[in-house]
Amino acid sequence: MVDQVRQKLIFPKIPEEISSDMRLFFTALLEVLDEVNRGDNYVEGDLNLGGAIKGLGLNSTAVSAAYTVRLTDDILLCTGTYTVTLPTALSANKKVYCVKNVSTGVITVDGNGSETIDTLASILLPELQGMIIASNGTAWSILNL
């Protein structure tokens, strides 16, 4: 299941250099995304995080229109076509987000103001694509899965 989701995301593997806690987080997150792709435990506007990440206390948010990401968000499940704007990299230092297009349409993930994401002004997420993105306090980076 996890391998199927990895094929649908932007990058195909989890980097070797991350900590075991982060590896566990990403593996659990990939399992949840796989459930969403299959339609398991997902009703539009709600995600039953059950299973793999139940105890991690992550916040999932259903998004259906232009949205500015909050520092309390963790997982954004997006439906439609619009822009999701990240907070400033400084305010979200060491924060990791998962943004997933769970429907048709195209989600544009945009840096805040002139901030970039791996040197790009924005990233497009077509139908059923997702990404995990992190701030180092000065910039946004897409994490390899």
Contacts in CASP RR format, 6 or more apart in sequence:
PFRMAT RR
TARGET T0000
AUTHOR 0000-0000-0000
METHOD contacts of the structure
MODEL  1
MVDQVRQKLIFPKIPEEISSDMRLFFTALLEVLDEVNRGDNYVEGDLNLG
GAIKGLGLNSTAVSAAYTVRLTDDILLCTGTYTVTLPTALSANKKVYCVK
NVSTGVITVDGNGSETIDTLASILLPELQGMIIASNGTAWSILNL
1 31 0 8 1.000
1 34 0 8 1.000
2 27 0 8 1.000
2 30 0 8 1.000
2 31 0 8 1.000
2 34 0 8 1.000
4 34 0 8 1.000
4 37 0 8 1.000
5 30 0 8 1.000
5 31 0 8 1.000
5 33 0 8 1.000
5 34 0 8 1.000
5 37 0 8 1.000
6 12 0 8 1.000
6 13 0 8 1.000
6 30 0 8 1.000
6 145 0 8 1.000
8 37 0 8 1.000
8 128 0 8 1.000
8 129 0 8 1.000
8 130 0 8 1.000
9 30 0 8 1.000
9 33 0 8 1.000
9 129 0 8 1.000
9 130 0 8 1.000
9 131 0 8 1.000
9 132 0 8 1.000
9 145 0 8 1.000
10 123 0 8 1.000
10 129 0 8 1.000
10 130 0 8 1.000
10 131 0 8 1.000
10 142 0 8 1.000
10 145 0 8 1.000
11 142 0 8 1.000
11 143 0 8 1.000
11 144 0 8 1.000
11 145 0 8 1.000
12 144 0 8 1.000
12 145 0 8 1.000
13 144 0 8 1.000
13 145 0 8 1.000
14 23 0 8 1.000
14 26 0 8 1.000
14 27 0 8 1.000
14 144 0 8 1.000
14 145 0 8 1.000
15 143 0 8 1.000
15 144 0 8 1.000
18 26 0 8 1.000
25 53 0 8 1.000
25 56 0 8 1.000
25 96 0 8 1.000
26 132 0 8 1.000
26 143 0 8 1.000
26 145 0 8 1.000
27 52 0 8 1.000
28 52 0 8 1.000
28 53 0 8 1.000
28 56 0 8 1.000
29 52 0 8 1.000
29 53 0 8 1.000
29 75 0 8 1.000
29 98 0 8 1.000
29 132 0 8 1.000
30 145 0 8 1.000
31 51 0 8 1.000
31 52 0 8 1.000
31 53 0 8 1.000
32 47 0 8 1.000
32 49 0 8 1.000
32 50 0 8 1.000
32 51 0 8 1.000
32 52 0 8 1.000
32 53 0 8 1.000
32 75 0 8 1.000
33 98 0 8 1.000
33 100 0 8 1.000
33 130 0 8 1.000
35 41 0 8 1.000
35 42 0 8 1.000
36 42 0 8 1.000
36 47 0 8 1.000
36 77 0 8 1.000
36 100 0 8 1.000
36 102 0 8 1.000
37 128 0 8 1.000
41 47 0 8 1.000
41 48 0 8 1.000
41 49 0 8 1.000
41 50 0 8 1.000
42 48 0 8 1.000
42 77 0 8 1.000
42 102 0 8 1.000
44 62 0 8 1.000
44 79 0 8 1.000
44 103 0 8 1.000
45 62 0 8 1.000
45 64 0 8 1.000
45 77 0 8 1.000
46 62 0 8 1.000
47 60 0 8 1.000
47 62 0 8 1.000
47 75 0 8 1.000
47 77 0 8 1.000
49 57 0 8 1.000
49 58 0 8 1.000
49 60 0 8 1.000
57 74 0 8 1.000
58 74 0 8 1.000
58 75 0 8 1.000
59 72 0 8 1.000
59 73 0 8 1.000
59 74 0 8 1.000
59 75 0 8 1.000
60 74 0 8 1.000
60 75 0 8 1.000
60 76 0 8 1.000
60 77 0 8 1.000
61 73 0 8 1.000
61 75 0 8 1.000
61 76 0 8 1.000
61 77 0 8 1.000
62 77 0 8 1.000
62 79 0 8 1.000
63 76 0 8 1.000
63 77 0 8 1.000
63 78 0 8 1.000
63 79 0 8 1.000
63 84 0 8 1.000
64 78 0 8 1.000
64 79 0 8 1.000
64 80 0 8 1.000
65 82 0 8 1.000
66 82 0 8 1.000
66 83 0 8 1.000
66 84 0 8 1.000
66 85 0 8 1.000
67 76 0 8 1.000
67 78 0 8 1.000
67 82 0 8 1.000
67 83 0 8 1.000
67 84 0 8 1.000
67 85 0 8 1.000
68 84 0 8 1.000
68 85 0 8 1.000
68 87 0 8 1.000
69 76 0 8 1.000
69 84 0 8 1.000
69 85 0 8 1.000
69 86 0 8 1.000
69 87 0 8 1.000
69 92 0 8 1.000
69 97 0 8 1.000
70 87 0 8 1.000
71 87 0 8 1.000
71 91 0 8 1.000
71 92 0 8 1.000
71 95 0 8 1.000
73 97 0 8 1.000
74 96 0 8 1.000
74 97 0 8 1.000
74 98 0 8 1.000
75 97 0 8 1.000
75 98 0 8 1.000
75 100 0 8 1.000
76 84 0 8 1.000
76 97 0 8 1.000
76 98 0 8 1.000
76 99 0 8 1.000
76 100 0 8 1.000
77 100 0 8 1.000
77 102 0 8 1.000
78 84 0 8 1.000
78 99 0 8 1.000
78 100 0 8 1.000
78 101 0 8 1.000
78 102 0 8 1.000
78 103 0 8 1.000
78 107 0 8 1.000
78 125 0 8 1.000
79 101 0 8 1.000
79 102 0 8 1.000
79 103 0 8 1.000
80 101 0 8 1.000
80 103 0 8 1.000
80 104 0 8 1.000
80 105 0 8 1.000
80 106 0 8 1.000
80 107 0 8 1.000
81 105 0 8 1.000
81 106 0 8 1.000
81 107 0 8 1.000
82 107 0 8 1.000
82 108 0 8 1.000
83 107 0 8 1.000
83 108 0 8 1.000
83 109 0 8 1.000
83 110 0 8 1.000
83 122 0 8 1.000
84 99 0 8 1.000
84 107 0 8 1.000
84 108 0 8 1.000
84 109 0 8 1.000
84 110 0 8 1.000
85 110 0 8 1.000
85 111 0 8 1.000
85 112 0 8 1.000
86 92 0 8 1.000
86 97 0 8 1.000
86 109 0 8 1.000
86 110 0 8 1.000
86 111 0 8 1.000
86 112 0 8 1.000
86 115 0 8 1.000
86 117 0 8 1.000
86 133 0 8 1.000
86 135 0 8 1.000
86 140 0 8 1.000
87 95 0 8 1.000
87 112 0 8 1.000
88 112 0 8 1.000
88 115 0 8 1.000
89 112 0 8 1.000
89 115 0 8 1.000
89 135 0 8 1.000
89 136 0 8 1.000
89 137 0 8 1.000
89 138 0 8 1.000
89 139 0 8 1.000
89 140 0 8 1.000
90 135 0 8 1.000
90 137 0 8 1.000
90 138 0 8 1.000
92 135 0 8 1.000
92 137 0 8 1.000
93 135 0 8 1.000
93 136 0 8 1.000
93 137 0 8 1.000
94 134 0 8 1.000
94 135 0 8 1.000
94 136 0 8 1.000
94 137 0 8 1.000
95 134 0 8 1.000
95 135 0 8 1.000
96 132 0 8 1.000
96 133 0 8 1.000
96 134 0 8 1.000
96 143 0 8 1.000
97 132 0 8 1.000
97 133 0 8 1.000
97 134 0 8 1.000
98 130 0 8 1.000
98 131 0 8 1.000
98 132 0 8 1.000
98 133 0 8 1.000
99 107 0 8 1.000
99 109 0 8 1.000
99 125 0 8 1.000
99 130 0 8 1.000
99 131 0 8 1.000
99 133 0 8 1.000
100 125 0 8 1.000
100 129 0 8 1.000
100 130 0 8 1.000
101 107 0 8 1.000
101 125 0 8 1.000
101 126 0 8 1.000
101 127 0 8 1.000
101 128 0 8 1.000
101 129 0 8 1.000
101 130 0 8 1.000
102 128 0 8 1.000
103 127 0 8 1.000
104 127 0 8 1.000
105 126 0 8 1.000
105 127 0 8 1.000
106 124 0 8 1.000
106 125 0 8 1.000
106 126 0 8 1.000
106 127 0 8 1.000
107 124 0 8 1.000
107 125 0 8 1.000
108 122 0 8 1.000
108 123 0 8 1.000
108 124 0 8 1.000
108 125 0 8 1.000
109 117 0 8 1.000
109 122 0 8 1.000
109 123 0 8 1.000
109 124 0 8 1.000
109 125 0 8 1.000
109 131 0 8 1.000
109 133 0 8 1.000
110 121 0 8 1.000
110 122 0 8 1.000
111 117 0 8 1.000
111 121 0 8 1.000
111 122 0 8 1.000
111 140 0 8 1.000
115 139 0 8 1.000
115 140 0 8 1.000
116 139 0 8 1.000
116 140 0 8 1.000
117 123 0 8 1.000
117 133 0 8 1.000
117 140 0 8 1.000
117 141 0 8 1.000
117 142 0 8 1.000
118 140 0 8 1.000
118 141 0 8 1.000
118 142 0 8 1.000
123 131 0 8 1.000
123 142 0 8 1.000
125 131 0 8 1.000
131 142 0 8 1.000
132 142 0 8 1.000
132 143 0 8 1.000
132 145 0 8 1.000
133 140 0 8 1.000
133 141 0 8 1.000
133 142 0 8 1.000
133 143 0 8 1.000
134 140 0 8 1.000
134 141 0 8 1.000
134 143 0 8 1.000
135 141 0 8 1.000
END
